[in-house]
Amino acid sequence: MSEVPAVTGEALSWAAMRLGEAGVERSQAEARILLEAASGRSRSQIIAFPEHVLSVEQRDAFEALVMRRRAREPISRILGRREFWSLSFAVGPETLDPRPDSETLVAAVLERIPERDTELAILDLGTGTGCLLLALLSELPRARGVGIDISDSAVGTASRNAAALGLGARVEFRAGNWARDISAQFDVVIANPPYIESTAIDGLAPEVAQHDPRRALDGGPDGLAAYRELLPQAALRLKAGGLLALEIGAGQAEAVQALATEADFKGLAVAHDLAGIARCLLFTR
């Protein structure tokens, strides 16, 4: 028998307490999101009618979701979706969970494109869910894109996201190893490569260490292995005067800038996330 109280308001309090005990920071908000999923009731209904009595089936479903979140499974993995750039993206087992910090790259690229109706070709290396590329295409109505990922499963997830967002006609996702099999040139190249030091992964939050695909995190012994591989390839694929945007980890700006200089890129700017951390580097050729 479920231990979840039958009354909506009490069920929310129970879930928030259980999640808080497990170290979930936004326990109240996440309890409500999980109750929406389990009950089929909207946020406004849950808030307006705390006295509503949940069915046995709804309580059982809610308890199952709360227990998964207590085990520190990310809420996006539980629900199968994540909001990014105000768009909804499906996530899969072979895709990195999109994070708000990565919106820094999208904003930084858009700042460099004053005319939004310009025709542009964009290449996304290590596309995952396709969130970076699709967010840009949603803001650039005449742009087209190609997204590359080493995982066939990720390519499928990104393709479905493009179709769901009505962007499928302007983008192609394909499996590949960075830009190795690409022959075209592009106006913009973007990438959010693995940049966590191998030995540091197990010390990350359980939501990341236990649920994100390791090869989307593991940047080798110093966290820079992917940059060493992709930068020379990106140099061949970026048009002269084009824009390269790379997401980086905390404290990596100087090292990645040096690697980019070796690959004949010229630094343009550093973009910081909301915490003030250097999160994106912009280059040109």
VENPE-V8586 format. One record per residue. RES is the residue in one small letter. D_LAST is the distance of its C-alpha to the last C-alpha in whole Angstrom. Layout:
res: <RES | RES>
d_last: <D_LAST | D_LAST>
This chain:
res: <m | s | e | v | p | a | v | t | g | e | a | l | s | w | a | a | m | r | l | g | e | a | g | v | e | r | s | q | a | e | a | r | i | l | l | e | a | a | s | g | r | s | r | s | q | i | i | a | f | p | e | h | v | l | s | v | e | q | r | d | a | f | e | a | l | v | m | r | r | r | a | r | e | p | i | s | r | i | l | g | r | r | e | f | w | s | l | s | f | a | v | g | p | e | t | l | d | p | r | p | d | s | e | t | l | v | a | a | v | l | e | r | i | p | e | r | d | t | e | l | a | i | l | d | l | g | t | g | t | g | c | l | l | l | a | l | l | s | e | l | p | r | a | r | g | v | g | i | d | i | s | d | s | a | v | g | t | a | s | r | n | a | a | a | l | g | l | g | a | r | v | e | f | r | a | g | n | w | a | r | d | i | s | a | q | f | d | v | v | i | a | n | p | p | y | i | e | s | t | a | i | d | g | l | a | p | e | v | a | q | h | d | p | r | r | a | l | d | g | g | p | d | g | l | a | a | y | r | e | l | l | p | q | a | a | l | r | l | k | a | g | g | l | l | a | l | e | i | g | a | g | q | a | e | a | v | q | a | l | a | t | e | a | d | f | k | g | l | a | v | a | h | d | l | a | g | i | a | r | c | l | l | f | t | r>
d_last: <64 | 61 | 61 | 59 | 61 | 62 | 62 | 58 | 58 | 59 | 57 | 54 | 55 | 56 | 53 | 51 | 53 | 53 | 49 | 49 | 51 | 48 | 46 | 44 | 43 | 43 | 46 | 48 | 45 | 44 | 48 | 48 | 45 | 47 | 50 | 49 | 48 | 51 | 53 | 51 | 52 | 50 | 49 | 51 | 54 | 53 | 53 | 56 | 58 | 59 | 62 | 61 | 62 | 60 | 61 | 62 | 59 | 57 | 58 | 57 | 54 | 53 | 54 | 52 | 49 | 50 | 51 | 47 | 45 | 48 | 47 | 43 | 42 | 39 | 40 | 37 | 39 | 42 | 42 | 39 | 36 | 34 | 33 | 29 | 28 | 32 | 31 | 34 | 32 | 34 | 34 | 35 | 36 | 32 | 30 | 29 | 31 | 28 | 29 | 28 | 26 | 23 | 24 | 22 | 18 | 20 | 21 | 17 | 15 | 18 | 18 | 15 | 16 | 19 | 20 | 22 | 23 | 20 | 19 | 16 | 16 | 15 | 15 | 17 | 18 | 21 | 22 | 26 | 28 | 25 | 25 | 22 | 21 | 24 | 24 | 21 | 23 | 26 | 24 | 22 | 25 | 23 | 20 | 21 | 20 | 20 | 21 | 21 | 24 | 26 | 29 | 31 | 33 | 30 | 29 | 32 | 32 | 29 | 30 | 33 | 31 | 29 | 33 | 35 | 32 | 32 | 29 | 30 | 29 | 25 | 24 | 25 | 25 | 25 | 26 | 24 | 22 | 19 | 17 | 19 | 21 | 18 | 17 | 16 | 12 | 12 | 11 | 11 | 11 | 14 | 16 | 19 | 20 | 23 | 23 | 27 | 28 | 31 | 34 | 33 | 33 | 37 | 37 | 35 | 37 | 39 | 38 | 34 | 36 | 38 | 37 | 33 | 32 | 32 | 29 | 27 | 28 | 28 | 25 | 27 | 29 | 26 | 24 | 21 | 22 | 20 | 16 | 17 | 18 | 15 | 12 | 12 | 13 | 10 | 8 | 10 | 11 | 7 | 7 | 5 | 5 | 6 | 8 | 9 | 12 | 14 | 18 | 19 | 23 | 25 | 24 | 21 | 18 | 18 | 18 | 16 | 13 | 15 | 14 | 10 | 10 | 12 | 10 | 7 | 5 | 6 | 9 | 10 | 13 | 16 | 18 | 22 | 25 | 28 | 29 | 27 | 25 | 21 | 21 | 17 | 14 | 11 | 7 | 4 | 0>
